[in-house]
Amino acid sequence: MPLTSETSRAVAPTAVLVAPAGSEHAHWLASRRHGIGGSDIAAVLGMSRYTSPIELYLDKVGELGDVPRSPELVEAAFWGHQHEPTIAKVFAERTGLGVAEGPGMLAHVERRWMLANVDRYVIEKGERAPSSLLEIKTRSAFQLDEWLLGVPDGPALQTHWYLAVTGYTHAHVAALLGGNRLLIHRIERDDGLVEHLAEIVGRFWQNVLDRIPPPPDGSEATRELLAHLYDVAPDSVTVADPATVLPLLKQRAAIKVNEQLVADELRLVDNQLKATAGTAEVVKADGETAFTWKQNGTFAAKKFADAHPDLAAQYTHHVTALDTKRLAAEHPDLFRKFRARRLVVPAKKESNA
């Protein structure tokens, strides 16, 4: 059950309540825009796969708009939320510690832009007031080896941010790996790291207040954002500063040439390795597997159908698919709205750069 306001003051010595649990969604979102929360830290530091610094900036200033979210991220968030109560319960059973839900969104008592939404609070045996917090994660089994070594950087920094906001001296992190392996780690507060984080994130927040956007970075998250960010008029023109655009085009042309050279070199090495394998699928060196070249790649469906048309007909079935050509013809504006933008540099510019 949620903590009372009186208890929340006791368990968060350096924090105040800014949005009670159960607040209306609109109020919750508005409160999030008044500062930086733990889930924002990876994006601020350029460590997030899904959110870039510029996307976070646009969200905080209210200019992000309706940008489609990654389906993988939405699905992961859904299951993380579903598993959270179970993980908290098992954590309590295995550690003998008590857990309690928090009162809602907290802010640092002095730096009100430092926000925290803590998963659970931890209560020591014989105590009534919580003395630490619990961060809960759900991750793929492929990350097991990383979590066996401790809490990875992203979750560790998020947890430290919550320590910075709440004033606790330590925190627990419980991670469910692959749905069947629970790992529990304890993180001790590092005051030097706390202040370093506050300084770096504070600069980002000041830029939000001053409306100074971060420059685009080279992340996949930024690429996805820019592909869907703006509503653009067909064939609209921007007159750009040559001093900005031309050096970038020159740099891009040089990178593309190097990219092709690297691709050619990689293909050469790969072909030499494949020739070494010959009819074998596994190649060993010094008693260990050096590489494999197994016949488990993409199935050549068209070649198969051409070679065995009768058999192919037996295994052909119709699938439901969106008729994008018809959609584009009958609803061109709506079709265009859901298309990503594509960068095309004319061949002449590539060769002259």
Secondary structure, DSSP 4 states (H G I P E B T S, - for coil): -BPPHHHHHHH-TTEEEEEETT--HHHHHHHHTTSB-GGGHHHHTT--SS--HHHHHHHHTT---SPPPPHHHHHHHHHHHHHHHHHHHHHHHHH--EEEB--EEEEESS-TTBEE--SEEEE-TT-SS--EEEEEEEE-GGGHHHHHTS--HHHHHHHHHHHHHH--SEEEEEEEETTTEEEEEEEE--HHHHHHHHHHHHHHHHHHHTT-PPPP-S-HHHHHHHHHS----TT------HHHHHHHHHHHHHHHHHHHHHHHHHHHHHHHHHHHHTT-SEEEETTEEEEE--S-S---HHHHHHH-HHHHHHT--------HHHHHHH-HHHHHHTSPP-----HHHHHH-
